[in-house]
Amino acid sequence: MVKPIIGLTTSYEEEEGQFQLRDHYVRAIETGGGLPVILPIAREELIASYLDCCSALLFSGGGDIDPVHWGQIPGADMGWIDPQRDHFELLLARYAYQRGIPALGICRGCQVLNVAAGGSLFQNLDSDLCHQQNAPRNYAIHDIVMMEGSLLEGILGQHSLRVNSFHHQAVHETGTGLIASAWAVDGVVEAIESDKHPFWLGVQWHPECLPDQASVRLFRSLVQAAYQHWEADNASRLR
């Protein structure tokens, strides 16, 4: 069977001149049956070529998103931002959504999907629940509950899950066409998905680092959606 190409976004270290991505993302896509391809930050005119090559996208984790993108000024607790990455990923998400390309957003990537659709974020969470764990990345620290009948619940085959957590920004108002589909016990949104697009899903935790079967199912579902998109795209070209 053909392995569908999954494009993975990266961060950029300007001082070193390096694009960076943790290997966990690559291994997770490989385990899920896909062919991971790293997408460097690029000019807008190259995005269409990226999307011509990829059957799905994975928006990876990283630093904060500049609050200017949802009409706010930066708060005192704002972390490091990369304006080039923000600009590229928000455009990439919008163009991919328009073309019906499947996407999975992880942590920052979840937030990118939301902001790209006109949603907003909490700049800095104020909660008694730990959302920035001081524990290994492969250790699940708190529970989440999923919306009954959601895409996420259907993929994972369970109503609740214990997850890891490394964030201080989070979804506030969901963007157009998006719904919240999982929450932590303090009410913080832990997943969003589209109510129109067949596979447009963001999760606030880092499943690429977790060894559980739920994480494996999540990446396999992305690869399966990519394969279905690839088949449909090829069929339309042959007509």
N, CA, C and O of each residue as an XYZ file, in Angstrom:
956
protein
N       0.837     -1.182      0.000
C       0.000      0.000      0.000
C       0.881      1.244      0.000
O       1.902      1.289      0.686
N       0.481      2.255     -0.774
C       1.212      3.508     -0.820
C       1.155      4.190      0.539
O       0.095      4.259      1.161
N       2.294      4.692      0.996
C       2.318      5.431      2.263
C       2.016      6.896      1.961
O       2.765      7.532      1.219
N       0.941      7.444      2.515
C       0.628      8.850      2.260
C       1.646      9.777      2.913
O       2.145      9.500      4.004
N       1.944     10.867      2.242
C       2.908     11.846      2.761
C       2.211     12.754      3.760
O       1.181     13.357      3.461
N       2.792     12.842      4.956
C       2.289     13.722      6.012
C       3.307     14.840      6.215
O       4.449     14.580      6.596
N       2.902     16.075      5.964
C       3.794     17.208      6.149
C       3.816     17.668      7.600
O       2.760     17.862      8.202
N       5.011     17.845      8.170
C       5.189     18.235      9.568
C       5.777     19.639      9.636
O       6.813     19.906      9.028
N       5.126     20.537     10.369
C       5.667     21.883     10.518
C       6.805     21.896     11.531
O       6.941     20.984     12.347
N       7.614     22.942     11.463
C       8.811     23.038     12.302
C       8.885     24.398     12.998
O       8.185     25.341     12.629
N       9.732     24.476     13.992
C      10.123     25.769     14.543
C      11.409     26.203     13.839
O      12.000     25.445     13.070
N      11.826     27.429     14.118
C      13.041     27.946     13.488
C      13.890     28.653     14.525
O      13.415     29.547     15.225
N      15.136     28.253     14.620
C      16.088     28.880     15.527
C      16.925     29.866     14.713
O      17.859     29.480     14.010
N      16.567     31.153     14.825
C      17.181     32.174     13.963
C      18.674     32.332     14.222
O      19.463     32.472     13.288
N      19.055     32.309     15.493
C      20.468     32.523     15.826
C      21.358     31.444     15.228
O      22.470     31.727     14.782
N      20.861     30.186     15.217
C      21.636     29.071     14.666
C      21.323     28.817     13.191
O      22.027     28.057     12.525
N      20.280     29.447     12.690
C      19.884     29.208     11.301
C      19.408     27.786     11.081
O      19.733     27.168     10.068
N      18.619     27.252     12.049
C      18.208     25.844     11.988
C      16.689     25.694     12.103
O      16.053     26.316     12.954
N      16.123     24.857     11.230
C      14.754     24.399     11.421
C      14.806     23.236     12.401
O      15.694     22.386     12.320
N      13.836     23.200     13.342
C      13.904     22.208     14.404
C      12.569     21.502     14.596
O      11.504     22.113     14.513
N      12.652     20.194     14.855
C      11.472     19.382     15.139
C      11.896     18.183     15.967
O      12.851     17.492     15.615
N      11.195     17.929     17.065
C      11.516     16.761     17.884
C      11.250     15.476     17.102
O      10.281     15.393     16.348
N      12.102     14.489     17.283
C      11.973     13.245     16.531
C      10.724     12.445     16.900
O      10.315     11.554     16.155
N      10.112     12.762     18.053
C       8.892     12.051     18.440
C       7.806     12.156     17.364
O       7.085     11.192     17.110
N       7.694     13.322     16.738
C       6.667     13.519     15.712
C       6.906     12.607     14.513
O       5.983     11.978     13.995
N       8.150     12.552     14.091
C       8.513     11.714     12.943
C       8.225     10.254     13.238
O       7.640      9.555     12.411
N       8.635      9.788     14.419
C       8.434      8.381     14.790
C       6.941      8.053     14.903
O       6.514      6.962     14.526
N       6.153      8.996     15.421
C       4.719      8.751     15.571
C       4.045      8.569     14.218
O       3.190      7.697     14.064
N       4.423      9.384     13.235
C       3.854      9.243     11.891
C       4.313      7.937     11.254
O       3.528      7.258     10.592
N       5.572      7.587     11.449
C       6.068      6.308     10.919
C       5.308      5.140     11.532
O       4.897      4.225     10.817
N       5.117      5.162     12.845
C       4.379      4.102     13.525
C       2.940      4.035     13.030
O       2.361      2.952     12.945
N       2.365      5.184     12.705
C       1.000      5.235     12.196
C       0.861      4.773     10.767
O      -0.257      4.625     10.273
N       1.980      4.541     10.085
C       1.937      4.036      8.712
C       2.100      5.083      7.635
O       1.920      4.790      6.453
N       2.442      6.314      8.031
C       2.614      7.379      7.048
C       4.071      7.643      6.727
O       4.970      7.086      7.356
N       4.292      8.497      5.743
C       5.634      8.913      5.337
C       5.826     10.364      5.784
O       5.287     11.270      5.149
N       6.582     10.607      6.863
C       6.739     11.973      7.375
C       7.698     12.786      6.515
O       8.781     12.318      6.163
N       7.292     14.008      6.181
C       8.129     14.937      5.427
C       8.120     16.273      6.166
O       7.057     16.838      6.421
N       9.288     16.767      6.503
C       9.403     18.005      7.268
C       9.246     19.204      6.336
O       9.891     19.278      5.290
N       8.378     20.145      6.729
C       8.091     21.331      5.925
C       8.755     22.557      6.550
O       8.275     23.047      7.572
N       9.836     23.064      5.972
C      10.433     24.297      6.487
C       9.479     25.477      6.292
O       8.660     25.477      5.372
N       9.589     26.463      7.151
C       8.833     27.701      6.986
C       9.190     28.291      5.622
O      10.364     28.387      5.265
N       8.166     28.685      4.866
C       8.392     29.129      3.495
C       7.512     30.322      3.162
O       6.598     30.665      3.912
N       7.799     30.948      2.031
C       6.997     32.067      1.543
C       5.605     31.586      1.139
O       5.408     30.411      0.828
N       4.650     32.502      1.147
C       3.260     32.154      0.865
C       3.107     31.489     -0.494
O       2.302     30.570     -0.644
N       3.864     31.938     -1.481
C       3.700     31.384     -2.834
C       4.138     29.929     -2.945
O       3.844     29.275     -3.946
N       4.835     29.410     -1.935
C       5.255     28.000     -1.956
C       4.256     27.077     -1.246
O       4.364     25.855     -1.350
N       3.300     27.646     -0.538
C       2.385     26.823      0.249
C       1.567     25.893     -0.637
O       1.354     24.732     -0.285
N       1.105     26.391     -1.785
C       0.319     25.543     -2.690
C       1.126     24.322     -3.128
O       0.573     23.229     -3.259
N       2.424     24.498     -3.353
C       3.274     23.369     -3.748
C       3.419     22.372     -2.606
O       3.421     21.164     -2.839
N       3.541     22.861     -1.374
C       3.555     21.970     -0.217
C       2.280     21.124     -0.187
O       2.334     19.910      0.011
N       1.143     21.775     -0.384
C      -0.135     21.079     -0.280
C      -0.364     20.131     -1.450
O      -1.099     19.152     -1.320
N       0.257     20.412     -2.587
C       0.172     19.479     -3.714
C       0.882     18.166     -3.395
O       0.517     17.111     -3.914
N       1.899     18.241     -2.536
C       2.705     17.062     -2.211
C       2.140     16.263     -1.033
O       2.332     15.050     -0.953
N       1.451     16.940     -0.130
C       1.053     16.313      1.130
C      -0.404     15.867      1.110
O      -1.277     16.559      0.586
N      -0.648     14.694      1.693
C      -2.015     14.188      1.824
C      -2.603     14.509      3.189
O      -3.798     14.305      3.405
N      -1.792     15.006      4.113
C      -2.253     15.456      5.430
C      -1.144     16.289      6.047
O       0.000     16.277      5.591
N      -1.513     17.018      7.106
C      -0.555     17.869      7.802
C      -0.575     17.583      9.287
O      -1.612     17.240      9.854
N       0.589     17.728      9.915
C       0.691     17.710     11.370
C       1.307     19.041     11.788
O       2.455     19.333     11.453
N       0.533     19.852     12.528
C       1.032     21.111     13.058
C       1.638     20.834     14.433
O       0.927     20.477     15.373
N       2.939     20.999     14.541
C       3.671     20.579     15.735
C       3.604     21.626     16.840
O       3.125     22.742     16.639
N       4.100     21.233     18.014
C       4.141     22.119     19.161
C       5.265     23.133     19.057
O       6.060     23.108     18.118
N       5.319     24.034     20.046
C       6.367     25.047     20.033
C       6.001     26.231     20.902
O       5.275     26.091     21.887
N       6.510     27.407     20.532
C       6.328     28.610     21.324
C       4.941     29.215     21.202
O       4.045     28.634     20.589
N       4.779     30.386     21.792
C       3.502     31.077     21.814
C       3.141     31.645     20.440
O       4.006     31.838     19.585
N       1.854     31.905     20.250
C       1.369     32.617     19.075
C       1.168     34.073     19.466
O       0.625     34.365     20.532
N       1.604     34.986     18.606
C       1.458     36.405     18.880
C      -0.030     36.758     18.996
O      -0.792     36.505     18.064
N      -0.455     37.341     20.130
C      -1.873     37.655     20.318
C      -2.425     38.698     19.349
O      -3.638     38.903     19.300
N      -1.569     39.356     18.584
C      -2.056     40.279     17.562
C      -2.977     39.564     16.572
O      -3.831     40.190     15.945
N      -2.792     38.231     16.438
C      -3.571     37.469     15.454
C      -5.008     37.239     15.901
O      -5.830     36.780     15.109
N      -5.330     37.552     17.167
C      -6.739     37.541     17.573
C      -7.123     38.864     18.236
O      -8.059     38.934     19.033
N      -6.368     39.916     17.881
C      -6.761     41.264     18.257
C      -6.455     41.684     19.665
O      -7.131     42.566     20.194
N      -5.452     41.084     20.306
C      -5.076     41.465     21.663
C      -3.645     41.973     21.701
O      -2.847     41.694     20.806
N      -3.333     42.724     22.754
C      -1.951     43.133     22.984
C      -1.265     42.060     23.823
O      -1.940     41.324     24.543
N       0.073     41.952     23.745
C       0.772     40.896     24.480
C       0.756     41.135     25.983
O       1.019     42.245     26.446
N       0.444     40.083     26.744
C       0.469     40.157     28.191
C       1.880     40.004     28.735
O       2.802     39.643     28.004
N       2.039     40.278     30.014
C       3.357     40.240     30.645
C       3.944     38.832     30.676
O       5.162     38.675     30.768
N       3.094     37.807     30.599
C       3.577     36.425     30.688
C       3.781     35.767     29.327
O       3.989     34.556     29.255
N       3.725     36.547     28.248
C       3.881     35.957     26.922
C       5.268     35.352     26.764
O       6.267     35.955     27.156
N       5.323     34.141     26.179
C       6.599     33.487     25.924
C       7.172     33.904     24.586
O       6.726     34.873     23.972
N       8.169     33.154     24.148
C       8.853     33.455     22.884
C       7.895     33.279     21.707
O       7.176     32.283     21.623
N       7.895     34.262     20.795
C       7.099     34.142     19.568
C       8.020     34.202     18.353
O       9.097     34.798     18.395
N       7.572     33.573     17.279
C       8.287     33.583     16.004
C       7.321     34.103     14.946
O       6.491     33.341     14.449
N       7.410     35.394     14.587
C       6.454     35.972     13.640
C       6.403     35.245     12.299
O       5.329     35.094     11.717
N       7.558     34.795     11.805
C       7.570     34.080     10.522
C       6.799     32.762     10.621
O       6.040     32.406      9.720
N       7.003     32.052     11.721
C       6.294     30.782     11.887
C       4.796     31.012     12.017
O       4.001     30.298     11.405
N       4.407     32.006     12.812
C       2.989     32.326     12.951
C       2.360     32.583     11.591
O       1.332     31.994     11.256
N       2.971     33.455     10.813
C       2.435     33.840      9.508
C       2.307     32.621      8.593
O       1.267     32.412      7.967
N       3.367     31.824      8.522
C       3.376     30.650      7.643
C       2.333     29.623      8.053
O       1.575     29.145      7.209
N       2.281     29.274      9.343
C       1.387     28.203      9.769
C      -0.084     28.605      9.688
O      -0.935     27.774      9.372
N      -0.389     29.864      9.970
C      -1.777     30.305      9.871
C      -2.253     30.263      8.423
O      -3.383     29.857      8.152
N      -1.397     30.681      7.491
C      -1.749     30.585      6.074
C      -1.856     29.126      5.632
O      -2.790     28.753      4.922
N      -0.901     28.311      6.053
C      -0.911     26.892      5.692
C      -2.204     26.238      6.155
O      -2.812     25.468      5.412
N      -2.631     26.542      7.388
C      -3.866     25.964      7.917
C      -5.079     26.417      7.111
O      -5.946     25.605      6.789
N      -5.147     27.688      6.788
C      -6.309     28.199      6.041
C      -6.394     27.588      4.650
O      -7.471     27.187      4.210
N      -5.255     27.514      3.955
C      -5.265     26.938      2.602
C      -5.576     25.440      2.647
O      -6.305     24.931      1.796
N      -5.027     24.737      3.637
C      -5.274     23.296      3.748
C      -6.743     23.021      4.030
O      -7.322     22.091      3.469
N      -7.346     23.823      4.893
C      -8.768     23.643      5.214
C      -9.622     23.832      3.961
O     -10.546     23.058      3.709
N      -9.306     24.865      3.182
C     -10.061     25.137      1.954
C      -9.972     23.976      0.966
O     -10.915     23.722      0.217
N      -8.840     23.272      0.964
C      -8.642     22.158      0.033
C      -9.082     20.817      0.605
O      -8.959     19.788     -0.060
N      -9.593     20.821      1.830
C     -10.083     19.582      2.425
C      -8.999     18.626      2.860
O      -9.250     17.429      2.999
N      -7.791     19.132      3.078
C      -6.661     18.281      3.479
C      -6.746     17.985      4.976
O      -6.916     18.917      5.763
N      -6.636     16.734      5.395
C      -6.698     16.399      6.825
C      -5.558     17.043      7.606
O      -4.459     17.233      7.086
N      -5.840     17.376      8.868
C      -4.806     17.989      9.698
C      -4.996     17.596     11.154
O      -6.115     17.458     11.649
N      -3.861     17.421     11.820
C      -3.816     17.204     13.266
C      -2.913     18.271     13.861
O      -1.753     18.392     13.470
N      -3.435     19.043     14.802
C      -2.634     20.047     15.488
C      -2.331     19.588     16.903
O      -3.224     19.129     17.616
N      -1.075     19.711     17.313
C      -0.642     19.263     18.633
C      -0.138     20.454     19.445
O       0.770     21.165     19.015
N      -0.730     20.667     20.620
C      -0.363     21.731     21.549
C      -0.424     23.094     20.840
O      -1.527     23.574     20.578
N       0.689     23.726     20.524
C       0.659     24.966     19.734
C      -0.120     24.749     18.450
O      -0.860     25.629     18.011
N       0.046     23.561     17.839
C      -0.642     23.273     16.587
C      -2.150     23.313     16.726
O      -2.845     23.748     15.807
N      -2.666     22.864     17.863
C      -4.096     22.963     18.162
C      -4.518     24.428     18.184
O      -5.561     24.794     17.642
N      -3.702     25.251     18.813
C      -3.982     26.677     18.905
C      -3.911     27.347     17.535
O      -4.694     28.252     17.250
N      -2.987     26.915     16.693
C      -2.876     27.441     15.326
C      -4.167     27.179     14.543
O      -4.686     28.074     13.875
N      -4.682     25.947     14.629
C      -5.917     25.624     13.918
C      -7.055     26.528     14.369
O      -7.887     26.943     13.562
N      -7.087     26.831     15.670
C      -8.159     27.664     16.207
C      -8.025     29.120     15.760
O      -9.000     29.727     15.318
N      -6.833     29.672     15.874
C      -6.611     31.071     15.498
C      -6.789     31.255     13.988
O      -7.306     32.282     13.548
N      -6.367     30.274     13.200
C      -6.531     30.354     11.747
C      -7.994     30.456     11.345
O      -8.322     31.025     10.304
N      -8.875     29.899     12.179
C     -10.311     29.935     11.905
C     -10.998     31.128     12.565
O     -12.227     31.191     12.598
N     -10.219     32.073     13.090
C     -10.787     33.265     13.696
C     -11.034     33.153     15.183
O     -11.677     34.026     15.765
N     -10.538     32.095     15.817
C     -10.709     31.916     17.254
C      -9.671     32.678     18.059
O      -8.768     33.300     17.501
N      -9.810     32.621     19.381
C      -8.884     33.318     20.273
C      -8.307     32.351     21.299
O      -8.776     31.223     21.453
N      -7.277     32.825     21.996
C      -6.605     32.021     23.023
C      -6.568     32.756     24.348
O      -6.580     33.986     24.387
N      -6.521     31.991     25.445
C      -6.081     32.534     26.716
C      -4.568     32.697     26.613
O      -3.866     31.750     26.258
N      -4.065     33.880     26.919
C      -2.624     34.103     26.808
C      -1.846     33.405     27.915
O      -0.722     32.953     27.700
N      -2.448     33.315     29.104
C      -1.755     32.669     30.217
C      -2.793     32.110     31.181
O      -3.559     32.867     31.778
N      -2.821     30.806     31.333
C      -3.849     30.157     32.142
C      -3.668     30.475     33.628
O      -2.553     30.540     34.146
N      -4.802     30.669     34.287
C      -4.814     30.849     35.734
C      -5.658     29.717     36.315
O      -6.884     29.809     36.372
N      -4.986     28.649     36.747
C      -5.701     27.454     37.186
C      -4.934     26.750     38.293
O      -3.711     26.854     38.377
N      -5.651     26.043     39.128
C      -5.006     25.214     40.153
C      -4.503     23.892     39.575
O      -3.729     23.182     40.218
N      -4.945     23.565     38.358
C      -4.491     22.338     37.706
C      -3.166     22.590     36.984
O      -2.996     23.622     36.335
N      -2.246     21.659     37.097
C      -0.944     21.796     36.441
C      -1.069     21.575     34.944
O      -1.404     20.476     34.501
N      -0.798     22.627     34.154
C      -0.788     22.504     32.697
C       0.633     22.576     32.126
O       0.826     22.440     30.917
N       1.618     22.787     32.991
C       3.031     22.746     32.577
C       3.759     21.817     33.546
O       4.312     22.251     34.556
N       3.742     20.551     33.215
C       4.229     19.554     34.173
C       5.739     19.567     34.330
O       6.479     19.795     33.373
N       6.174     19.320     35.538
C       7.587     19.087     35.843
C       7.776     17.581     35.988
O       7.977     17.061     37.085
N       7.707     16.908     34.865
C       7.775     15.445     34.816
C       8.191     15.052     33.407
O       8.090     15.873     32.495
N       8.660     13.816     33.196
C       9.059     13.383     31.855
C       7.938     13.564     30.833
O       6.759     13.510     31.182
N       8.310     13.779     29.570
C       7.332     14.030     28.514
C       6.445     12.822     28.252
O       5.340     12.972     27.731
N       6.907     11.634     28.602
C       6.113     10.420     28.362
C       5.248     10.038     29.558
O       4.721      8.927     29.625
N       5.105     10.975     30.511
C       4.300     10.713     31.711
C       3.006     11.508     31.641
O       3.032     12.728     31.478
N       1.875     10.821     31.763
C       0.564     11.480     31.741
C       0.245     12.043     33.127
O       0.358     11.339     34.130
N      -0.157     13.329     33.173
C      -0.243     14.032     34.454
C      -1.673     14.331     34.912
O      -1.929     14.405     36.114
N      -2.618     14.505     33.960
C      -3.994     14.814     34.378
C      -4.999     14.230     33.393
O      -4.648     13.853     32.275
N      -6.245     14.162     33.824
C      -7.308     13.556     33.025
C      -8.020     14.583     32.153
O      -8.066     15.770     32.474
N      -8.578     14.094     31.036
C      -9.477     14.889     30.215
C     -10.729     14.057     29.948
O     -10.714     12.831     30.049
N     -11.814     14.754     29.604
C     -13.075     14.096     29.247
C     -13.476     14.558     27.863
O     -13.399     15.748     27.557
N     -13.907     13.627     27.020
C     -14.266     13.933     25.641
C     -15.768     14.059     25.458
O     -16.548     13.444     26.185
N     -16.165     14.862     24.476
C     -17.566     15.015     24.142
C     -18.094     13.730     23.517
O     -17.475     13.160     22.618
N     -19.228     13.292     23.997
C     -19.844     12.077     23.465
C     -20.199     12.277     21.989
O     -20.800     13.283     21.613
N     -19.818     11.303     21.165
C     -20.122     11.365     19.745
C     -19.149     12.182     18.927
O     -19.344     12.343     17.722
N     -18.105     12.704     19.550
C     -17.123     13.523     18.828
C     -16.200     12.655     17.981
O     -16.085     11.448     18.194
N     -15.552     13.292     17.024
C     -14.545     12.608     16.212
C     -13.459     12.021     17.106
O     -13.041     10.878     16.923
N     -13.004     12.819     18.082
C     -11.929     12.366     18.964
C     -12.334     11.132     19.760
O     -11.563     10.177     19.854
N     -13.529     11.139     20.329
C     -13.990      9.986     21.095
C     -14.077      8.752     20.203
O     -13.722      7.650     20.620
N     -14.552      8.945     18.974
C     -14.652      7.821     18.048
C     -13.295      7.235     17.691
O     -13.152      6.021     17.552
N     -12.305      8.100     17.543
C     -10.952      7.642     17.208
C     -10.337      6.866     18.371
O      -9.779      5.785     18.185
N     -10.447      7.430     19.560
C      -9.786      6.838     20.720
C     -10.566      5.683     21.327
O      -9.998      4.841     22.023
N     -11.871      5.642     21.064
C     -12.693      4.561     21.583
C     -12.874      4.599     23.083
O     -13.062      3.561     23.718
N     -12.818      5.795     23.655
C     -13.010      5.944     25.094
C     -13.473      7.355     25.394
O     -13.283      8.266     24.588
N     -14.083      7.534     26.559
C     -14.689      8.814     26.917
C     -13.750      9.702     27.728
O     -13.923     10.920     27.757
N     -12.766      9.110     28.380
C     -11.806      9.885     29.161
C     -10.400      9.360     28.911
O     -10.217      8.243     28.428
N      -9.419     10.175     29.245
C      -8.031      9.824     28.948
C      -7.120     10.619     29.877
O      -7.419     11.758     30.236
N      -6.013     10.007     30.258
C      -4.992     10.723     31.036
C      -3.914     11.187     30.064
O      -3.439     10.409     29.237
N      -3.525     12.469     30.167
C      -2.627     13.054     29.173
C      -1.470     13.796     29.842
O      -1.509     14.085     31.039
N      -0.450     14.096     29.054
C       0.631     14.955     29.520
C       0.277     16.414     29.210
O      -0.718     16.671     28.533
N       1.070     17.366     29.692
C       0.655     18.765     29.575
C       1.858     19.700     29.633
O       2.617     19.696     30.603
N       2.027     20.522     28.554
C       3.156     21.451     28.475
C       2.719     22.749     27.798
O       3.194     23.068     26.708
N       1.826     23.494     28.432
C       1.334     24.715     27.788
C       0.854     25.715     28.828
O       0.486     25.353     29.945
N       0.868     26.995     28.426
C       0.257     28.019     29.278
C      -0.743     28.850     28.488
O      -1.530     29.588     29.083
N      -0.732     28.747     27.155
C      -1.810     29.281     26.332
C      -2.822     28.159     26.102
O      -2.490     26.981     26.233
N      -4.062     28.532     25.757
C      -5.085     27.526     25.486
C      -6.234     28.174     24.725
O      -6.377     29.396     24.711
N      -7.046     27.338     24.097
C      -8.197     27.829     23.341
C      -9.164     28.567     24.262
O      -9.523     28.069     25.329
N      -9.580     29.758     23.837
C     -10.599     30.526     24.545
C     -11.906     30.425     23.757
O     -12.743     29.575     24.060
N     -12.089     31.286     22.748
C     -13.259     31.184     21.866
C     -12.882     30.361     20.646
O     -11.856     30.615     20.016
N     -13.703     29.379     20.309
C     -13.413     28.539     19.147
C     -13.672     29.306     17.860
O     -14.561     30.154     17.786
N     -12.866     28.984     16.843
C     -12.996     29.624     15.550
C     -14.217     29.140     14.786
O     -14.888     28.192     15.193
N     -14.493     29.808     13.670
C     -15.639     29.476     12.832
C     -15.560     28.036     12.341
O     -14.545     27.616     11.784
N     -16.639     27.282     12.550
C     -16.689     25.893     12.102
C     -16.004     24.914     13.028
O     -15.922     23.727     12.711
N     -15.505     25.382     14.177
C     -14.823     24.512     15.132
C     -15.643     24.381     16.410
O     -16.368     25.297     16.800
N     -15.513     23.229     17.049
C     -16.162     23.000     18.337
C     -15.143     22.410     19.309
O     -14.224     21.701     18.900
N     -15.312     22.706     20.583
C     -14.498     22.050     21.616
C     -15.007     20.626     21.801
O     -16.215     20.398     21.852
N     -14.087     19.668     21.903
C     -14.506     18.269     22.022
C     -13.833     17.526     23.165
O     -14.044     16.323     23.319
N     -13.025     18.215     23.973
C     -12.450     17.611     25.184
C     -12.026     18.717     26.136
O     -11.639     19.807     25.716
N     -12.107     18.415     27.435
C     -11.807     19.399     28.466
C     -11.038     18.740     29.616
O     -11.213     17.557     29.907
N     -10.192     19.533     30.252
C      -9.586     19.119     31.520
C     -10.597     19.367     32.637
O     -11.638     19.983     32.409
N     -10.292     18.888     33.840
C     -11.241     19.011     34.946
C     -11.470     20.458     35.376
O     -12.466     20.748     36.039
N     -10.572     21.369     35.013
C     -10.750     22.785     35.341
C     -11.487     23.544     34.243
O     -11.647     24.761     34.329
N     -11.940     22.826     33.205
C     -12.682     23.449     32.119
C     -11.846     23.920     30.954
O     -12.400     24.395     29.963
N     -10.518     23.805     31.036
C      -9.652     24.205     29.923
C      -9.889     23.266     28.736
O      -9.924     22.045     28.891
N     -10.052     23.864     27.542
C     -10.286     23.082     26.328
C      -9.039     22.267     25.998
O      -7.941     22.818     25.912
N      -9.205     20.961     25.813
C      -8.090     20.063     25.514
C      -8.134     19.515     24.091
O      -7.187     18.863     23.652
N      -9.229     19.772     23.361
C      -9.295     19.345     21.963
C     -10.349     20.165     21.240
O     -11.356     20.563     21.825
N     -10.101     20.413     19.951
C     -11.077     21.046     19.076
C     -11.166     20.230     17.800
O     -10.228     19.519     17.440
N     -12.296     20.336     17.122
C     -12.455     19.664     15.834
C     -13.458     20.421     14.994
O     -14.221     21.242     15.504
N     -13.453     20.138     13.693
C     -14.369     20.803     12.774
C     -15.694     20.058     12.730
O     -15.736     18.830     12.804
N     -16.781     20.824     12.607
C     -18.076     20.181     12.417
C     -18.443     20.097     10.933
O     -19.569     19.736     10.589
N     -17.468     20.439     10.036
C     -17.700     20.375      8.592
C     -16.627     19.556      7.868
O     -16.942     18.723      7.019
N     -15.370     19.796      8.207
C     -14.242     19.100      7.587
C     -14.172     17.670      8.122
O     -14.350     17.466      9.323
N     -13.917     16.669      7.265
C     -13.924     15.272      7.745
C     -12.828     14.927      8.749
O     -13.023     14.047      9.587
N     -11.669     15.609      8.681
C     -10.613     15.342      9.666
C      -9.821     16.618      9.884
O      -8.844     16.893      9.187
N     -10.259     17.385     10.859
C      -9.591     18.644     11.236
C      -9.637     18.683     12.753
O     -10.642     19.073     13.347
N      -8.525     18.269     13.378
C      -8.523     17.953     14.805
C      -7.300     18.556     15.484
O      -6.180     18.450     14.985
N      -7.533     19.191     16.631
C      -6.431     19.715     17.429
C      -6.491     19.169     18.840
O      -7.563     19.124     19.442
N      -5.351     18.753     19.378
C      -5.276     18.268     20.761
C      -4.236     19.088     21.510
O      -3.184     19.421     20.963
N      -4.536     19.411     22.766
C      -3.672     20.305     23.524
C      -2.485     19.575     24.158
O      -1.501     20.212     24.536
N      -2.566     18.259     24.278
C      -1.465     17.499     24.881
C      -0.486     17.011     23.808
O      -0.610     17.378     22.639
N       0.471     16.195     24.202
C       1.521     15.728     23.280
C       1.459     14.197     23.135
O       2.228     13.488     23.784
N       0.557     13.688     22.295
C       0.423     12.240     22.137
C       1.649     11.584     21.503
O       1.870     10.385     21.673
N       2.445     12.367     20.776
C       3.635     11.795     20.137
C       4.648     11.305     21.168
O       5.533     10.514     20.844
N       4.519     11.773     22.408
C       5.452     11.377     23.467
C       4.917     10.258     24.348
O       5.661      9.697     25.152
N       3.644      9.928     24.209
C       3.023      8.955     25.108
C       3.032      7.555     24.504
O       2.840      7.406     23.297
N       3.252      6.528     25.321
C       3.369      5.153     24.815
C       2.057      4.388     24.754
O       2.065      3.197     24.446
N       0.914      5.043     25.042
C      -0.350      4.322     25.140
C      -0.982      4.065     23.770
O      -0.622      4.690     22.773
N      -1.932      3.129     23.751
C      -2.604      2.752     22.506
C      -3.498      3.865     21.973
O      -3.708      3.957     20.764
N      -4.022      4.704     22.847
C      -4.845      5.828     22.387
C      -4.037      6.745     21.476
O      -4.554      7.225     20.467
N      -2.782      6.991     21.819
C      -1.917      7.836     20.998
C      -1.639      7.187     19.647
O      -1.653      7.857     18.615
N      -1.388      5.885     19.659
C      -1.169      5.157     18.400
C      -2.390      5.270     17.502
O      -2.261      5.495     16.299
N      -3.588      5.113     18.090
C      -4.818      5.208     17.306
C      -4.996      6.594     16.694
O      -5.504      6.725     15.580
N      -4.580      7.620     17.420
C      -4.712      8.982     16.930
C      -3.886      9.192     15.662
O      -4.381      9.757     14.687
N      -2.640      8.744     15.671
C      -1.778      8.930     14.504
C      -2.183      8.000     13.352
O      -2.076      8.373     12.184
N      -2.640      6.808     13.679
C      -3.136      5.924     12.621
C      -4.351      6.515     11.936
O      -4.519      6.366     10.726
N      -5.201      7.187     12.703
C      -6.402      7.791     12.124
C      -6.027      8.940     11.192
O      -6.664      9.126     10.155
N      -4.997      9.712     11.548
C      -4.526     10.778     10.661
C      -4.001     10.193      9.358
O      -4.311     10.695      8.277
N      -3.215      9.143      9.460
C      -2.660      8.508      8.257
C      -3.777      7.915      7.398
O      -3.729      8.013      6.172
N      -4.779      7.304      8.025
C      -5.903      6.754      7.280
C      -6.675      7.857      6.567
O      -7.072      7.693      5.413
N      -6.888      8.970      7.240
C      -7.560     10.108      6.604
C      -6.736     10.643      5.444
O      -7.289     11.047      4.421
N      -5.414     10.647      5.599
C      -4.528     11.081      4.522
C      -4.644     10.153      3.321
O      -4.694     10.606      2.177
N      -4.686      8.861      3.588
C      -4.799      7.893      2.496
C      -6.123      8.070      1.753
O      -6.160      8.013      0.523
N      -7.192      8.282      2.489
C      -8.501      8.495      1.863
C      -8.510      9.770      1.027
O      -9.095      9.803     -0.055
N      -7.863     10.817      1.530
C      -7.767     12.064      0.764
C      -6.945     11.844     -0.501
O      -7.301     12.333     -1.573
N      -5.844     11.105     -0.372
C      -4.977     10.820     -1.527
C      -5.737     10.042     -2.598
O      -5.625     10.340     -3.787
N      -6.509      9.049     -2.173
C      -7.307      8.263     -3.117
C      -8.342      9.134     -3.833
O      -8.501      9.053     -5.051
N      -9.034      9.954     -3.069
C     -10.063     10.825     -3.650
C      -9.440     11.841     -4.595
O     -10.006     12.145     -5.645
N      -8.284     12.363     -4.229
C      -7.603     13.350     -5.069
C      -7.153     12.719     -6.380
O      -7.306     13.319     -7.443
N      -6.600     11.511     -6.310
C      -6.164     10.824     -7.524
C      -7.345     10.483     -8.423
O      -7.259     10.598     -9.646
N      -8.449     10.062     -7.807
C      -9.640      9.709     -8.585
C     -10.178     10.919     -9.335
O     -10.611     10.804    -10.482
N     -10.149     12.085     -8.682
C     -10.666     13.294     -9.340
C      -9.786     13.719    -10.497
O     -10.282     14.273    -11.478
N      -8.482     13.469    -10.401
C      -7.563     13.829    -11.488
C      -7.734     12.927    -12.699
O      -7.452     13.331    -13.827
N      -8.197     11.703    -12.464
C      -8.360     10.743    -13.557
C      -9.682     10.911    -14.309
O      -9.868     10.335    -15.381
N     -10.600     11.703    -13.742
C     -11.889     11.895    -14.392
C     -11.760     12.726    -15.662
O     -12.758     12.983    -16.336
